[in-house]
C-alpha cells in the first residue's frame, strides 16, 4: 500500500515503476532481420510488428501463449436509454462467450488464441453517472487490481476487449473529459441508435460532464466518475502487462478510452500497446489521433468483445513466425543486393 493509504496512490506508484523497451533485444532482432532472404523493408509494417514484439518481450519475437481477455461490466447509465439493446444483454453475451457461440470464439479458434472472460459484478451496475460517481475510489482501484489478474498464466501476448451495454456512452464521456471538446464530438450510435437516440445519448453525456466538471483534472477521477468496471479492469491489465513486459493489443472504442486514462497520466504508458483497428464509432478515430496511434486494421467493425484485437493478433503471430522461420541469405545461397 502507499504511504497515504489512498487507493489511487498505489496506481500512481505502479506507473512510476514502468520501464522502457529492451533496446538490446531490438538490436539483436534487427541484426537478424538484415540477413533474412528478402529486400530490406519489403514486409513493411510486418517488420515493425516483430520489432515491437522483440522490444517488449525482451527476446527474439515469438507468440506461444496469446490470450484474449474480455472484461464485462454493467452500467447504471444504461437505464437512461443510451443503447439500442437492454442491459441484460451484457450477461446474456457473457453466457454466449462461455458456450462458444460468439464472434470472438470463432476468431480465437481460427488463430489458436486463448480466451478468458471476466464477469465484473454484473448483478450490480455502476451508479448512473448523471446522478453521482460511477464508482468510488476504493472500488475503482480494486477493479483495476482485479484486471491485473488476467496476466495469470504468463501470456506472451495479451489482447484486451470488453462487453457492457452502455459502455460507448461511458467511453464518450471519459474521452470528452480527458481531451475536451463537445460531447457531440465523441458520441456515436454505439449498438445502432437512430438520430434521436444519439441526441439523447449526447444529452446524457453533457449532464455527466456538467455534474463532475470540478473533478475532471485527474485522469483517475475521470475513470471512476465516468467509466465502468470493464474500463477500470482494462486499465489495470494494461499497466500490469507493462510491468511484466507483455505486449498488448487493444480493441475498439471503449478499450481505447480506458487506455487513454493511462496516457493522460503518463504519455509513455501505452508504448507497449498496439491499437488493433479503427472502429466505425465516430469518436474512435479522433481518440487514436489524440493518442498519436496508427491502428493496424480498418474493417468498419464496431462489435467490441475483443474481435478486432483477436484479428490483429493473427497478423502479429504471422509477423513473429516470418521473422523466426525465414532463412538467411547465407543459409539459402541467394545473392545479396549489389
C-alpha angles and dihedrals in degrees: 000000000000122000091253094046091228111140096225091053088065089056092049089050090055091050089055089058096059116125129204130243123300102257095186092055090048091050092052091048093051091048089058091042089060090058098049117114099259139076113281112270093005094130092055114193092006086072090049090054093054089047089054093049093049094047093053100034090048094225143060106316115268136152111205103139108034117170133189112208119195119192117200125198138164124231128215090208089066086081088070091072096253095141135057088227131059120253094250089071088079093066092038091056092048087055089049090053089052091050092050095242104118131093091252091058091057094047092048090051092048093053099032095245125158116237130210123179121197121202106209103199093298092180090061113059119203115257116277100264092217088069101036145330114318090226137006119241096258093050093046093050091045090052090050088053090049089053089057089065091074086081090069108120092037103256115198093211124032123198116193128204140151147216123204132130106232096024097116085062090053091044092052091049093048093049093045089052094046098043102022125222129118120311089241090065091062105033120093140165095278108185092007112299119173122232092275090051093049089051090052091048091050091052090052092053090048090053091051095048091050093049096050100032095115092058103044100094090086113069092211090054088051089054096050096040100043106016134075137237092265091055092049091049092049091051089051092049092051091051094046091049090054092052090048094044095242117148114232134211114203124207127209145318102318093041090051091051090055091049091048090064090063091044091056089051093048124359091213093055094097099044090110091052131096117201106224102205147338108252130216090251102109097225094054096075090049091049092052090050091052089050092048092235129142113211120226097224139030107193102144091250124158104161100106117194089118095288096133092046091050092051090050089050089062090059092045090052089052091050091054092046092050092053096045098039104040117100125235129243089253094052094050101035090232111154118251125233113287 
